[in-house]
Amino acid sequence: EAIVLAQFVADTKGLVELSTFKVLESSHELFTAAVKDALPAMRFTPAEAGGMRVRQLVQTSFPFTIP
């Protein structure tokens, strides 16, 4: 098993700003690369403040299970 703990900004459309991608913890660099490669295809629910969509710093883990 492995895990990648990553941090990045999701914009007002729920898209990842890849330039903000930062690894906080990783079991192996290949898992980190897999997460970074997958992020552009991911969509997040945009954060809201005062009824308007805003950019948000996201910190999440990506667990990997090897059968």
ZADO-1210 file (C-alpha; in nm, 4 decimals, padded with zeros to 6 digits):
<atoms>
<atom x="00.0000" y="00.0000" z="00.0000" code="GLU" pos="1"/>
<atom x="00.1077" y="00.3560" z="-00.0639" code="ALA" pos="2"/>
<atom x="-00.0164" y="00.7086" z="-00.0154" code="ILE" pos="3"/>
<atom x="00.0422" y="01.0502" z="-00.1630" code="VAL" pos="4"/>
<atom x="-00.0596" y="01.3527" z="00.0408" code="LEU" pos="5"/>
<atom x="-00.0842" y="01.6494" z="-00.1925" code="ALA" pos="6"/>
<atom x="-00.1753" y="02.0156" z="-00.1805" code="GLN" pos="7"/>
<atom x="-00.2958" y="02.2312" z="-00.4702" code="PHE" pos="8"/>
<atom x="-00.5344" y="02.5117" z="-00.5588" code="VAL" pos="9"/>
<atom x="-00.8711" y="02.4384" z="-00.7177" code="ALA" pos="10"/>
<atom x="-00.9928" y="02.7353" z="-00.9211" code="ASP" pos="11"/>
<atom x="-01.3420" y="02.8845" z="-00.9499" code="THR" pos="12"/>
<atom x="-01.4350" y="02.6227" z="-01.2107" code="LYS" pos="13"/>
<atom x="-01.3170" y="02.3316" z="-00.9946" code="GLY" pos="14"/>
<atom x="-01.0059" y="02.2721" z="-01.2034" code="LEU" pos="15"/>
<atom x="-00.6642" y="02.2097" z="-01.0511" code="VAL" pos="16"/>
<atom x="-00.4018" y="02.4794" z="-01.0976" code="GLU" pos="17"/>
<atom x="-00.1179" y="02.2352" z="-01.1616" code="LEU" pos="18"/>
<atom x="00.1476" y="02.5010" z="-01.1012" code="SER" pos="19"/>
<atom x="00.0407" y="02.5001" z="-00.7335" code="THR" pos="20"/>
<atom x="00.0825" y="02.1222" z="-00.6916" code="PHE" pos="21"/>
<atom x="00.2947" y="02.0330" z="-00.3903" code="LYS" pos="22"/>
<atom x="00.3686" y="01.6927" z="-00.2385" code="VAL" pos="23"/>
<atom x="00.3467" y="01.6873" z="00.1398" code="LEU" pos="24"/>
<atom x="00.4123" y="01.3142" z="00.1764" code="GLU" pos="25"/>
<atom x="00.4659" y="01.0268" z="-00.0628" code="SER" pos="26"/>
<atom x="00.5505" y="00.6600" z="-00.0359" code="SER" pos="27"/>
<atom x="00.7265" y="00.6607" z="-00.3744" code="HIS" pos="28"/>
<atom x="00.7971" y="00.9017" z="-00.6597" code="GLU" pos="29"/>
<atom x="00.6059" y="00.6822" z="-00.9097" code="LEU" pos="30"/>
<atom x="00.2863" y="00.7261" z="-00.7077" code="PHE" pos="31"/>
<atom x="00.3516" y="01.1001" z="-00.6958" code="THR" pos="32"/>
<atom x="00.3866" y="01.1050" z="-01.0748" code="ALA" pos="33"/>
<atom x="00.0608" y="00.9113" z="-01.1136" code="ALA" pos="34"/>
<atom x="-00.1267" y="01.1655" z="-00.9001" code="VAL" pos="35"/>
<atom x="00.0246" y="01.4608" z="-01.0863" code="LYS" pos="36"/>
<atom x="-00.0681" y="01.3035" z="-01.4204" code="ASP" pos="37"/>
<atom x="-00.4283" y="01.2395" z="-01.3081" code="ALA" pos="38"/>
<atom x="-00.4993" y="01.5811" z="-01.1537" code="LEU" pos="39"/>
<atom x="-00.5704" y="01.7707" z="-01.4796" code="PRO" pos="40"/>
<atom x="-00.8634" y="01.5336" z="-01.5494" code="ALA" pos="41"/>
<atom x="-01.0118" y="01.5759" z="-01.2011" code="MET" pos="42"/>
<atom x="-01.2928" y="01.8165" z="-01.1193" code="ARG" pos="43"/>
<atom x="-01.3713" y="01.9556" z="-00.7758" code="PHE" pos="44"/>
<atom x="-01.6742" y="02.1393" z="-00.6452" code="THR" pos="45"/>
<atom x="-01.5688" y="02.5043" z="-00.6329" code="PRO" pos="46"/>
<atom x="-01.5553" y="02.6701" z="-00.2932" code="ALA" pos="47"/>
<atom x="-01.7917" y="02.9589" z="-00.2259" code="GLU" pos="48"/>
<atom x="-01.7582" y="03.2703" z="-00.0139" code="ALA" pos="49"/>
<atom x="-02.0245" y="03.5381" z="-00.0003" code="GLY" pos="50"/>
<atom x="-02.2246" y="03.3589" z="-00.2673" code="GLY" pos="51"/>
<atom x="-01.9386" y="03.3695" z="-00.5177" code="MET" pos="52"/>
<atom x="-01.7057" y="03.0958" z="-00.6324" code="ARG" pos="53"/>
<atom x="-01.3495" y="03.1337" z="-00.5071" code="VAL" pos="54"/>
<atom x="-01.0166" y="02.9593" z="-00.5458" code="ARG" pos="55"/>
<atom x="-00.9396" y="02.7213" z="-00.2625" code="GLN" pos="56"/>
<atom x="-00.6319" y="02.5495" z="-00.1270" code="LEU" pos="57"/>
<atom x="-00.7005" y="02.1754" z="-00.1217" code="VAL" pos="58"/>
<atom x="-00.5069" y="01.9221" z="00.0823" code="GLN" pos="59"/>
<atom x="-00.6018" y="01.5608" z="00.0155" code="THR" pos="60"/>
<atom x="-00.4602" y="01.2117" z="00.0216" code="SER" pos="61"/>
<atom x="-00.4534" y="00.9638" z="-00.2633" code="PHE" pos="62"/>
<atom x="-00.4268" y="00.6068" z="-00.1306" code="PRO" pos="63"/>
<atom x="-00.2970" y="00.3267" z="-00.3510" code="PHE" pos="64"/>
<atom x="-00.3654" y="-00.0423" z="-00.2870" code="THR" pos="65"/>
<atom x="-00.1566" y="-00.3037" z="-00.4605" code="ILE" pos="66"/>
<atom x="-00.3327" y="-00.6415" z="-00.5000" code="PRO" pos="67"/>
</atoms>
